[in-house]
Amino acid sequence: MCCKRSNLKYFSHAAAPLVLITILAAISIFPGVIAVPRSSAAEVGPIAGKASGTLTIDGKSITLKYSYVLAQRNTFDKNKTDIAVLLTENPLAADALKDIEDLRDATYKEHGWAFFKINDQGKPIHEVIDHPAAGGEILMMSGFTHAEFTSKKIGKDRVEGSFTTGNAEDFMNHKYEIKADFSAPLLHAKRPEPLPDAKTGRALPRDGGEQGKAYMAYRKAIRDKDIAALRKTAPASQTQNATDEELRQVIGFMAVISPADPKITRGYVKGNRAVLYLEGSLEGEKQYGTVEFAKEKKTWYIVKEHWSNTPPEK
């Protein structure tokens, strides 16, 4: 799956049981902080490890010099932990890992990198590539990867290994090769605060209340391709640097990867946080949506939207 860079929100969509294609349209508006008893990413800032190798798209190579590793919650099972690995051409900014729950979120202002997730069995399950030769496209695959992962060390404080493709792989109409070793300290991120539910929050009305109105306004902006209206669905501080072209890309992504007519099934609110659960159909398959909200200056904004063919936990 290919998609172009965008910087407004984060969306994911699981398309099939085997090949889970994750669409990351843009960065979360209010990223969560993730947690551990040891040093966390939020406390120490990005700690760059070393990388040595090349990332090649269509015969053009860049050198990967830096590596970052983060233990983070599995996207689909909160009881499992993945190891995320980011290999970059250039070092990340000093605050790049502050207040993020997914290492992938550190890449949105960066170019020239390879991102992988390794599950608790040591198997690579997610692969995302950004390379200047791809012309602004981000290449993604989930469920399996083109590159093989060889583990040299997965310890409490450090991860070492390599990602390699045997030959040039056909990756979404591009020829893709990677051969890179890495060694980096393992950062542990704090798990996000649980969403409000029937026990901890107040149930929202059938139409979703204020949050439902905010979500439907967002969906209308997508449907009408209304950039001005889309800007109103996020705080100005988060959209002021987004160009109209980037927002057109967000509209294009969401029109394709989420159900056209989602229905609210339930929702809960607690303080300045809320969640809506939705259902819809995409390409003939039932999909389940989870939309998180945060309240800022008496206005509810969408924080994160996730669609999957697996129902959310009750």
Buried (B, 14 or more C-beta within 10 A) or exposed (E): BBBBBBBBBBBBBBBEEEEBBBBBBBBBBBBBBBBBEEBBBBBEBBBBBEBBBEBBBBEEBBEBBBBBBBBBBBBBEEEEBBBBBBBBBEEBEEEBBBBBBBBBBBBBEBBBBBBBBBBEEEEBBBBBBBBEBBEEBBBBBBBEBBBEBEBEEBEEEBBBBBBBBEEBBEBBEBBBBBBBBBBBBBBBBBBBEEBBBEEEBEEBEEEBBBBBEBBBBBBEBBEEEBBEBBBBBBBEEBBEEBEEEBBBBBBBBBEEBBBEEBEBBBBBBBEEBBBBBBBBEBEEEEBBBBBBBBBBEEEBBBBBBBBBBEEBEE
